[in-house]
Every structure is written in C-alpha cells, then in structure tokens.
Amino acid sequence: MPELASPFPVVGNPSPLVMSEKPKKVIRRVPTGIPGFDDLVQGGFEEKTNTLVAGYAGTGKTTFSMQFLYNGAVQWNEPGVYLSFAESKDSIYNHCLNFGWDFYALEKQGLARHLFYKAHQVNKLLEEGGGTVRDTIAEIGAKRLVIDSITAYGLLFRDDYKQREALLLFFEMLVKWGCTSLIIAEQLSGIVDARAGEIGFLTDGIISFSYAQLEDDVGRKTRQHQLEVLKMRGTAHYNGMVDIQFTKQGLICRKAVRDGE
C-alpha cells in the first residue's frame, strides 16, 4: 500500500528544544570582618537578613555584634545603629574602647548611632511603626543594625500573648528597615529559653555562643569560649564548634580541634 502523504508541510529537520536558563540570583554578602568567621558563612551574612546571636551571659555575643558594627563602618564605610533596651550609650561605648573601637568618633562621622528605649517607650515604638529607629536608619543611611537584646524587649510585656504579638510586630518592622541585622538573645532559664525556638523561627540565621569545659595537660579545668552556626538560610555554612579567642583588637574565630579528632 502506498504511504499516505502527511497533510502537514515538513520544513527541514526539527530543531531540539532549547530551554532558556533562569538567571541566577546574585547574593550580596555582608562581611563581619571578624578574623576566621566570614569563611564559615561563604564570606558573610546575606544582605538585609537578620541573625539571632544567642547564648549565656559573658559568652561574647555583644563583643561579636559590636565588632560587626565597627568593622562595617571602618572597613566598608557602612553606617550602623545599636538599638538597646537595657544598656546605656556610655556603658557600651566605653566597653568597646577596650578593643580600640571608638564609637564616639564614628558618631561624629555619621557612621554610628546609639538608640536606647526604656520600658515605657516601647509601646510608642510599636505604635509608630519604628518611629525614631526608622528615622535614624534613614538619616544616616544605616546598613547594619544590632538589637540588644530581644530578650529584654520581650520581658517588657506582661503576658505570653502580648510578648508573642510584640515579637511578631517587631520582626515585621525589622524587615521594613532593610538592614543586615544581628539580634542578641540572652539564655538564662525558664521563660527566656522557652522563647528561643519562637525567635529562631523568625530569623534567617542562628549563631549559638557557649563555653566548653576543657582540661589542660596537668588536669586543670578551663573554659573555652565557642560559637556554632546552627542555621544560615541560603548559605552553605560550616557545621561544627568554633573556638573564640579574645584579643586586644576583638574576637578571633578558629575551628576547634581537640585531642583524638
């Protein structure tokens, strides 16, 4: 039987279908400038993200966060804001002078600003959608922000419902402010630890600060400051404990290596 001709015209050989690739998202990294840390998180935090800096008192959270602000201003000309619900300007700035970080001078250059909210002022902060914080960020063109601490902020509200509502409202404002932010959280006991999971769920990253109890060659017990990146959205971060060393210039991070590892 003769082959029937196709009613459709044939125009050359069909070309293979070529799928166009979607352009890859360019992620801008915001480096901390802290020796040994940026290599753990692919060069820095993703721009405009917020990271929880959690740990017990004295583990290095505030020093790490202020070093992030100072290096941003001095090395990359990025203004920063320190928002406190507990510590006065002179208290934190004088602490930073121990490492040679002169935030008083940075303020005069328009590269830093300290904001302090007392308990009775927090409701006003929420009602105004950020108020002074929002205006200050816009005024100096802040790129970096430190909140010290979200724990103190949460404890300003009497009941669980008010605390949760206030946290959600605060994080909504945080996104609108458009800074790369570090949010300090104190781990003490009970009520604070119960909030850690909720706060971590709202953040893009979590860095845990702690102590490790070690023994030296003669059996004396010592404490080693450490940090661990528990979560960093969109980042292939280092998994494992990292030793922290305090120097005259600030913190240095080193991957922990123990005997037998």
C-alpha positions in Angstrom: 0.0 0.0 0.0 1.4 3.4 -0.9 2.4 5.6 2.0 0.0 8.4 2.6 1.4 11.9 2.4 1.2 14.0 5.5 -1.3 16.8 5.3 1.2 19.0 7.2 4.1 20.5 5.4 7.6 19.4 6.5 10.0 22.2 6.9 13.6 20.9 7.3 14.6 18.8 10.4 13.0 19.8 13.7 15.5 21.5 16.0 15.9 20.3 19.5 14.0 22.3 22.1 16.4 24.6 24.0 15.3 25.6 27.5 16.5 29.0 28.5 18.2 29.0 31.9 16.8 31.3 34.6 19.3 34.0 35.6 20.9 33.0 38.9 20.2 35.2 41.9 23.2 37.3 42.8 23.6 37.2 46.6 25.4 40.1 48.1 27.3 39.1 51.2 27.9 41.5 54.1 31.2 40.5 55.8 31.7 40.9 59.5 35.5 41.4 59.2 35.9 39.2 62.2 39.0 37.0 61.6 38.1 33.4 60.9 34.3 33.9 60.9 33.4 35.0 57.4 34.9 31.9 55.9 32.4 29.9 57.9 29.4 31.5 56.1 30.6 31.9 52.5 32.0 35.4 53.0 29.4 37.0 55.3 25.7 37.3 56.0 23.3 37.6 53.1 22.4 41.3 52.8 19.2 42.5 54.6 18.8 39.3 56.6 18.5 39.0 60.4 20.5 36.7 62.5 19.9 35.6 66.1 23.1 35.8 68.3 22.2 33.6 71.3 24.0 32.5 74.4 24.6 32.8 78.1 26.0 36.0 79.7 29.7 36.5 79.1 30.0 34.3 76.0 30.9 37.1 73.6 27.6 37.9 72.0 27.8 41.7 72.4 31.5 41.9 71.5 30.9 39.9 68.3 27.9 42.2 67.4 29.8 45.5 68.1 32.8 44.2 66.1 30.4 43.6 63.2 29.2 47.3 63.5 32.6 48.7 63.9 34.2 46.8 61.1 31.3 47.8 58.8 31.9 51.4 59.5 35.7 51.5 59.3 36.4 48.9 56.6 33.4 49.3 54.3 32.0 52.8 55.2 28.6 51.2 56.2 26.8 53.2 58.9 25.4 51.1 61.8 22.8 51.5 64.5 22.9 49.9 68.0 19.4 49.6 69.4 19.3 48.8 73.2 16.6 48.0 75.6 19.0 47.6 78.5 22.4 49.2 78.1 23.2 52.9 78.0 25.3 54.6 75.4 28.3 55.3 77.7 28.2 51.8 79.1 28.5 50.0 75.7 30.8 52.6 74.0 33.3 52.6 76.9 33.3 48.8 76.8 34.2 49.0 73.1 37.1 51.3 73.8 38.9 48.3 75.5 39.3 46.9 71.9 40.2 50.3 70.4 36.7 50.8 68.8 35.9 54.5 69.2 32.2 54.7 68.5 32.1 58.3 69.8 34.3 59.2 66.9 32.2 57.2 64.5 29.1 59.1 65.6 30.7 62.4 64.8 31.4 61.0 61.3 27.8 59.9 60.8 28.8 56.2 60.8 27.2 55.1 64.1 24.3 55.8 66.3 23.1 54.5 69.7 19.4 54.4 70.5 18.0 53.5 73.9 14.4 52.6 74.7 13.1 52.5 78.2 10.2 50.2 79.2 7.5 52.9 79.0 8.8 53.9 75.5 8.4 50.5 73.8 4.7 50.8 73.1 5.3 54.1 71.4 8.0 52.3 69.2 5.4 49.8 68.1 2.6 52.3 67.6 4.8 54.5 65.4 6.0 51.6 63.3 9.6 52.1 64.3 9.5 55.9 64.9 12.9 57.1 65.9 14.6 53.9 64.8 13.2 54.1 61.3 14.1 57.8 61.1 17.6 57.3 62.3 18.3 54.5 59.9 17.1 56.7 57.1 19.0 59.7 58.3 22.5 58.1 58.4 21.8 55.5 55.7 22.4 52.7 58.1 23.2 49.3 56.5 23.9 47.4 59.7 21.8 47.1 62.9 22.3 45.4 66.3 19.4 44.8 68.7 20.5 44.3 72.3 18.5 42.4 73.4 15.4 40.8 72.1 15.1 39.1 75.5 15.0 42.4 77.3 12.5 43.6 74.8 10.2 40.6 75.2 10.3 40.8 79.0 8.9 44.3 78.9 5.5 42.8 78.1 3.5 41.2 80.9 1.8 38.1 79.5 2.7 35.5 76.9 0.1 36.8 74.3 1.5 40.3 74.5 5.1 39.0 74.2 4.3 37.0 71.1 2.3 39.8 69.5 5.1 42.3 70.2 7.8 40.0 68.8 5.8 39.5 65.5 5.3 43.2 65.2 9.0 43.9 65.9 10.2 41.5 63.2 7.8 43.0 60.7 9.4 46.4 61.4 12.9 44.8 61.1 12.2 43.6 57.6 10.9 47.1 56.6 14.0 48.8 57.9 16.1 46.9 55.4 19.4 46.5 57.4 21.6 43.4 57.8 20.8 42.8 61.5 22.1 40.9 64.5 19.6 40.2 67.2 21.1 39.4 70.6 19.2 36.9 72.8 20.2 36.1 76.4 19.8 32.5 77.5 19.2 32.4 81.3 16.5 29.9 82.2 12.8 29.2 82.0 10.9 32.0 80.3 13.9 33.0 78.1 14.7 29.5 76.9 11.0 28.9 76.1 11.2 31.9 73.7 14.4 30.8 71.9 12.6 28.5 69.4 10.0 31.1 68.5 12.6 33.8 67.9 14.8 31.5 65.9 11.9 30.6 63.7 11.5 34.3 62.8 15.2 34.8 61.9 17.2 33.9 58.8 20.2 32.6 60.9 21.2 31.5 64.4 24.6 31.7 65.9 25.0 30.0 69.3 27.6 31.2 71.8 28.8 29.0 74.7 31.6 27.7 76.9 33.3 24.4 76.6 34.9 22.9 79.7 38.4 21.6 79.0 41.3 20.2 80.8 44.9 21.2 80.3 48.0 18.9 80.3 48.1 18.8 84.1 44.4 18.2 84.6 43.3 21.8 85.4 39.9 22.6 84.2 39.5 25.6 81.9 36.7 27.2 79.9 36.9 27.8 76.2 34.6 30.3 74.5 33.0 28.8 71.4 30.4 29.6 68.8 28.4 27.4 66.4 26.4 28.4 63.3 23.2 26.5 63.7 21.3 28.0 60.9 22.0 30.4 58.0 19.4 30.5 55.3 20.7 30.3 51.7 24.3 29.7 53.0 26.4 26.5 52.9 27.8 27.2 56.4 30.4 25.4 58.4 29.0 22.7 60.7 30.8 22.4 64.0 32.1 24.2 67.0 34.5 27.1 66.5 36.8 28.4 69.3 36.7 32.1 70.1 39.8 34.0 71.3 39.6 37.4 72.8 42.4 39.8 71.8 43.1 43.5 72.2 41.5 44.0 68.8 38.4 41.9 69.4 37.4 38.3 68.6 39.2 35.8 66.5 37.5 32.5 65.4 39.3 29.2 64.9 37.8 25.9 64.0 38.0 23.7 67.1 40.5 20.8 67.0 40.7 18.5 70.1 43.0 15.6 71.0 41.8 12.5 69.3 40.0 14.2 66.5 
